[in-house]
């Protein structure tokens, strides 16, 4: 089978559904057959290398990487739940087009994209509000570059926040996010700056990114809004889909339990304890997960 055209499905945030995903009889090893359930493959250009795409990402370029608001914004940026509507159903997030806040030259969404790396932002699929009945895909910008910065004023107070709210409501038919979510999302986008990048253009993907998203979501005190809960459940779902195999049944069950605890409004202390338990359990599973290029390559055959 052509590795470039795997069959994939993805349940973007309803992690409880992930319990029914297919699993191997043993931990995956090179040569084993496993089911790959990763949303990004649904909009990957067929000429791109899926293994490279799913195990590396554009380098992180943040001027304030340790700012809690920036970290919470990164969590929301990767959440399909934030956009709502058809985008959420498809598993699309801001990060689907702007990988790690950057660009995505391999993005191809049937009916929405023209050449790879483009999207028609006035298409009627996601919202009728901005639909212009003209197929006019545009290049997806790298939000960390000077050209990306020029798309909207990031300096004048309130301008970026208004723009982001309109994007969610008008381009994707989402509901108006609460002010805190928009403020955090804006903080993340303002921090994107290619001048802060290391020398390498790409970096390895790992579940540390998802763990950091979860830490950011749980860092605040008190109750959490649905936007953050949905974003954390989506992060747990992405982790679950990278850990196939019956010998990881306990770890997979823990991910589902964590998701249900989030949905059920569990105490923040309980949730933080669950996260620390995951940190301990995930590390030994790294070599057998779909973050391992060799395991992933065999799974996509």
Buried (B, 14 or more C-beta within 10 A) or exposed (E): EEBBEBEBBBBBBEBBBBEEBEBBEEBBEEEBEBBBBBBBBBBBBEEBBBBBBBBBBBBBBBEBEEBBBBBBBBBBBBBBBBBBBEBBEBBBBBBBBBBBBBBBBBBBBEEBBBEBBBBBBBBEBBBEEBBEEEEEBEEBBBBBBEEBBEEBEBEEEEEBBEBBBEBBBBBBBBEEBEEBBBBBBBBBBBBBBBEBBEEEEEBEBBBBBBBBBBBBBBEEEEEBEEBBBBBBBBBBBBBBBBBBBEBBEEBBEBBBBBBBBBBEEBEBEEBBEBBEBBEEBBEEBBEBBBBBBBBBBBBBE
